């Protein structure tokens, strides 16, 4: 991963390069920011740069033996610590090494690989992933050995806030007495969950949310999306490529179709068809349910743009245009505002663990009442 491969984050990149060039790079960096803005990509870009055989003033070469090994996840002087479902199999405690091949397969194809996808990959949608003291003890066994070939031995800890208390205390000792020429890179979306003593021993690199245009560029260039679809996803991704990727995984095209059928059923008041669409939504994950409501809010606002005749501002596919043109004749500013408010309220309730079937059924009935008022 080169710095030039990272979307946005110019200020963070420059701060890191200045630290390296002025010989002020701390032995432990904490890369913080909202989830999905590129902390792991930045960690790899830093590690690749300091170990590159032919670096420029601003980037690694991406072609030397060290860069190539790092880009494939096979460098012998790199150690990874990942949140996993802690369990014992055959009397042996499973650690990061037992799951790393699966992580490498996904992350080195997409350096913005979402944590939610990793959790689903491990079958842990309803289980807590964390970093145990066993991981830290295993890390300490090898970290003091001499490096094979790298300028810096590198430890990369993904979502460091998931280190449990016992593990954090053991890790603190490593931070206090790090091995010579060892670089510890931690990513974190919620530094408040880390021990204060860990926070204080790290150089923090703050990374910010991306612009919708940057997210859209990523989706078009790296995910092969059409510009209209990418713009729609980028507009609700809250500046996070991780969020955008999760939305893609949650079958955005299916959501469009469900929304159209659900709204038709709500308009005519066909309770049987309403329930059929609600059942389709609730059988999916909670993230899918939240995404359905986010996209529904966006599409309801698009309906108002069609009603006002400003269709160029609406984000619609060719297939949706005919539906929106017809539906727009039945709404006005007041109705759109009221339905949107109901959708936003439903989103808050589902985000707060309310029973999804009850929330979506109530939303459907209120939407019917507003449309017919």
C-alpha positions in Angstrom: 0.0 0.0 0.0 1.4 3.3 -1.0 0.4 6.7 0.3 -0.8 7.6 -3.2 -3.2 4.7 -3.0 -5.0 6.2 0.0 -8.2 8.2 -0.7 -7.9 11.7 0.7 -6.2 12.2 4.2 -3.6 14.7 2.8 -3.1 16.3 6.3 -2.5 12.9 8.0 -0.1 11.8 5.2 1.9 15.0 5.5 2.1 14.8 9.3 3.5 11.2 9.0 6.0 12.1 6.3 7.2 15.2 8.3 7.8 12.9 11.4 9.8 10.4 9.3 11.9 13.0 7.6 12.7 14.8 10.8 13.5 11.6 12.7 10.5 12.1 15.1 8.5 9.1 14.2 7.3 7.5 17.5 7.7 3.8 18.1 3.9 3.5 18.6 1.3 5.3 16.4 -2.4 5.4 17.1 -4.3 5.9 13.8 -7.7 7.2 14.8 -10.9 8.4 13.1 -14.3 7.2 12.1 -14.5 3.6 11.1 -13.8 3.0 7.4 -11.8 6.0 6.5 -8.6 4.1 5.8 -6.7 3.6 9.1 -5.5 0.1 8.1 -4.5 1.3 4.6 -2.5 4.1 6.3 -0.9 1.7 8.7 0.4 -0.4 5.7 1.5 2.7 3.8 3.6 3.8 6.8 5.1 0.4 7.3 5.8 0.0 3.6 7.5 3.4 3.4 9.9 2.9 6.3 10.9 -0.5 5.0 11.1 0.5 1.3 14.5 -0.1 -0.4 14.0 2.8 -2.8 11.7 5.4 -1.3 11.1 8.9 -2.7 10.5 12.0 -0.6 6.7 11.3 -0.6 6.1 7.5 -1.1 7.5 4.0 -1.2 8.4 2.6 -4.6 5.9 -0.3 -4.6 8.3 -2.5 -6.6 11.2 -3.5 -4.4 11.2 -7.0 -2.6 10.1 -5.4 0.7 7.2 -3.5 -0.9 6.0 -6.6 -2.8 6.0 -8.8 0.3 4.1 -6.2 2.3 1.5 -5.8 -0.4 0.9 -9.5 -0.4 0.8 -9.8 3.4 3.7 -12.2 3.5 6.5 -10.1 5.0 8.3 -12.2 7.7 8.9 -9.2 10.0 5.2 -8.2 10.1 3.0 -9.3 13.0 -0.8 -8.8 12.9 -3.2 -8.8 15.9 -6.8 -9.0 14.8 -10.1 -9.1 16.8 -11.4 -12.7 16.7 -13.9 -14.9 18.4 -11.8 -16.4 21.2 -12.2 -20.1 21.5 -10.3 -23.3 22.2 -10.2 -26.1 19.6 -8.7 -29.5 20.5 -7.1 -28.0 23.6 -5.4 -25.3 21.6 -6.3 -21.6 22.0 -7.0 -20.1 18.6 -5.2 -16.8 17.8 -4.8 -14.4 14.9 -2.5 -16.8 13.0 -5.4 -19.3 12.7 -7.5 -16.8 10.9 -5.0 -14.7 9.1 -5.3 -16.4 5.7 -9.0 -15.3 5.6 -8.1 -11.8 6.5 -5.3 -11.6 3.9 -7.6 -12.9 1.2 -10.0 -10.0 1.8 -7.9 -7.1 3.0 -5.1 -7.2 0.4 -7.8 -7.1 -2.3 -9.6 -4.2 -0.6 -7.6 -2.2 1.9 -10.9 -0.6 3.1 -12.2 -4.0 4.1 -15.0 -3.3 6.6 -14.9 -4.6 10.1 -18.5 -5.8 9.8 -17.5 -8.0 6.9 -14.7 -9.5 8.9 -17.2 -10.2 11.7 -19.6 -11.9 9.3 -16.7 -13.9 7.7 -16.0 -15.3 11.2 -19.7 -16.1 11.7 -19.8 -13.7 14.5 -22.8 -11.4 13.7 -24.1 -11.9 17.2 -20.8 -12.5 19.0 -18.3 -10.2 20.4 -14.9 -10.0 18.7 -12.0 -9.0 20.9 -8.2 -9.2 21.3 -7.4 -11.3 24.3 -4.4 -11.4 26.6 -3.4 -14.7 24.9 -2.8 -12.7 21.7 -0.6 -10.2 23.5 1.4 -12.9 25.2 1.9 -14.6 21.8 3.0 -11.3 20.3 5.6 -10.8 23.0 7.2 -14.2 22.4 8.4 -13.2 19.0 8.7 -9.5 19.0 12.1 -9.4 20.8 13.7 -11.7 18.2 16.0 -10.2 15.6 14.3 -9.2 12.4 14.8 -11.3 9.3 15.3 -8.5 6.8 13.3 -5.3 7.6 14.5 -1.9 8.7 11.7 -2.0 11.2 9.8 -4.9 12.6 6.1 -4.0 12.4 3.2 -4.8 14.6 -0.2 -3.9 13.2 -3.2 -4.1 15.6 -6.6 -3.7 14.0 -9.3 -2.0 16.1 -7.1 -1.7 19.2 -10.0 -0.6 21.3 -11.1 -4.2 21.2 -8.2 -5.3 23.4 -9.8 -6.6 26.7 -8.6 -5.3 30.0 -6.2 -8.1 30.8 -4.7 -7.9 27.3 -4.4 -4.1 27.5 -2.5 -4.3 30.8 -0.1 -6.8 29.2 0.2 -4.7 26.1 1.1 -1.6 28.2 4.3 -3.3 29.3 5.3 -3.8 25.7 4.7 -0.1 24.9 6.8 1.0 27.9 9.8 -1.1 26.9 9.5 -1.7 23.1 12.2 -3.6 21.2 14.7 -1.6 19.2 13.6 -0.6 15.7 10.1 -1.9 16.2 7.1 0.1 14.9 3.7 -0.6 16.5 0.8 0.7 14.4 -2.7 0.6 16.0 -6.0 1.5 14.3 -8.8 2.8 16.5 -12.2 4.3 15.9 -13.0 5.0 19.6 -9.8 6.0 21.6 -12.0 6.5 24.6 -12.2 2.7 25.0 -8.4 2.4 25.3 -6.6 2.7 28.6 -5.5 6.2 29.2 -1.9 5.0 29.7 -2.0 3.4 26.2 -3.3 6.6 24.7 -0.5 8.6 26.4 2.3 6.4 25.1 1.3 6.7 21.4 1.7 9.4 18.8 -1.9 10.0 17.6 -2.6 10.5 13.9 -6.1 11.8 13.4 -7.9 10.8 10.2 -11.1 12.6 9.1 -14.2 11.7 7.2 -14.0 11.7 3.4 -16.0 13.9 1.1 -18.9 12.3 -0.8 -16.9 12.9 -4.0 -13.9 10.9 -2.6 -16.2 8.0 -1.6 -17.9 8.1 -5.0 -14.4 8.1 -6.8 -13.5 5.0 -4.8 -16.7 3.2 -5.7 -16.4 4.0 -9.4 -12.7 3.2 -9.7 -12.3 0.3 -7.3 -15.8 -1.3 -7.2 -16.8 -0.7 -10.8 -20.1 1.1 -9.9 -22.0 3.3 -12.3 -21.6 7.0 -11.4 -25.3 7.4 -10.4 -25.4 4.4 -8.0 -22.0 5.4 -6.6 -23.2 9.0 -5.9 -26.3 7.7 -4.2 -24.3 5.4 -1.9 -21.7 8.1 -1.2 -24.4 10.5 -0.2 -25.4 8.3 2.8 -22.0 6.8 3.6 -21.2 9.5 6.2 -17.7 10.0 4.8 -16.7 6.3 5.3 -15.6 4.0 2.6 -16.2 1.2 5.1 -19.9 2.2 5.3 -20.2 2.4 1.6 -18.7 -1.1 1.2 -21.1 -2.5 3.8 -24.0 -1.0 1.9 -22.8 -2.7 -1.3 -22.6 -6.0 0.6 -26.2 -5.5 1.8 -27.6 -5.8 -1.7 -28.4 -2.2 -2.6 -30.3 -3.3 -5.8 -32.5 -5.5 -3.7 -33.3 -2.6 -1.5 -34.4 -0.5 -4.4 -36.8 -3.2 -5.5 -38.2 -3.7 -2.0 -38.7 0.1 -1.5 -40.7 0.4 -4.7 -42.9 -2.6 -3.8 -43.3 -1.5 -0.2 -44.3 2.1 -1.2 -46.8 0.8 -3.7 -48.4 -1.4 -1.1 -48.4 1.4 1.5 -50.0 3.8 -0.9 -53.0 1.5 -1.7 -53.2 0.1 1.9 -52.7 -3.5 0.9 -51.8 -4.9 4.3 -50.9 -8.4 3.0 -48.4 -6.9 0.5 -47.1 -4.6 3.1 -46.4 -7.5 5.4 -44.7 -9.4 2.6 -42.2 -6.6 2.1 -41.7 -6.1 5.8 -40.9 -9.8 6.2 -38.3 -9.5 3.4 -36.6 -6.7 5.3 -36.6 -8.2 8.8 -35.1 -11.5 7.6 -32.0 -9.6 6.8 -29.4 -8.2 9.1 -29.9 -5.1 11.3 -27.5 -3.2 9.1 -29.6 -4.1 6.1 -32.7 -2.8 7.9 -31.0 0.5 8.8 -29.7 0.8 5.2 -33.2 0.3 3.8 -34.5 3.2 5.9 -31.5 5.4 4.9 -32.1 4.8 1.2 -35.8 5.2 1.7 -35.3 8.6 3.2 -33.1 9.6 0.3 -35.7 8.3 -2.3 -38.6 10.0 -0.6 -36.7 13.3 -0.8 -36.0 12.5 -4.5 -39.8 12.2 -5.0 -40.1 15.8 -3.9 -37.5 16.9 -6.4 -39.6 15.2 -9.1 -42.7 16.9 -7.8 -41.0 20.3 -8.0 -39.6 19.5 -11.5 -35.9 19.6 -10.4 -35.2 16.1 -11.5 -31.5 16.8 -12.3 -30.8 16.9 -8.6 -32.3 13.5 -7.9 -30.2 10.4 -7.7 -32.2 7.8 -9.7 -31.4 5.0 -12.1 -33.2 4.7 -15.4 -35.4 2.0 -13.9 -36.5 4.2 -11.0 -37.3 7.3 -13.1 -40.7 6.1 -14.3 -41.8 5.1 -10.8 -40.7 8.4 -9.3 -42.4 10.5 -12.1 -45.7 8.8 -11.4 -45.4 8.7 -7.6 -44.4 12.4 -7.5 -47.9 13.4 -8.6 -49.3 12.1 -5.2 -46.9 14.0 -2.9 -46.1 17.6 -1.9 -43.7 19.2 0.5 -45.9 18.6 3.6 -46.4 14.9 2.9 -42.7 14.3 2.1 -41.6 16.1 5.3 -44.0 14.0 7.4 -43.1 10.7 5.8 -39.4 11.5 6.0 -39.8 12.3 9.7 -41.5 9.0 10.3 -38.7 7.2 8.5 -36.0 9.0 10.5 -37.8 8.1 13.7 -38.0 4.5 12.6 -34.3 4.5 11.9 -33.5 5.8 15.4 -35.7 3.1 16.9 -34.1 0.2 15.0 -30.7 1.6 15.7 -31.7 1.5 19.4 -32.7 -2.2 19.2 -36.5 -1.8 18.9 -38.4 -4.7 17.4 -38.0 -4.2 13.6 -41.2 -5.9 12.5 -43.3 -3.6 14.8 -41.4 -0.5 13.8 -41.6 -1.1 10.0 -45.3 -2.2 10.2 -46.2 1.0 12.1 -44.2 3.1 9.6 -46.1 1.5 6.7 -49.5 2.3 8.2 -48.4 5.9 9.0 -47.1 6.3 5.4 -50.4 5.1 4.0 -52.3 7.5 6.3 -50.1 10.5 5.2 -50.3 9.7 1.5 -54.1 9.4 1.7 -54.6 12.5 3.8 
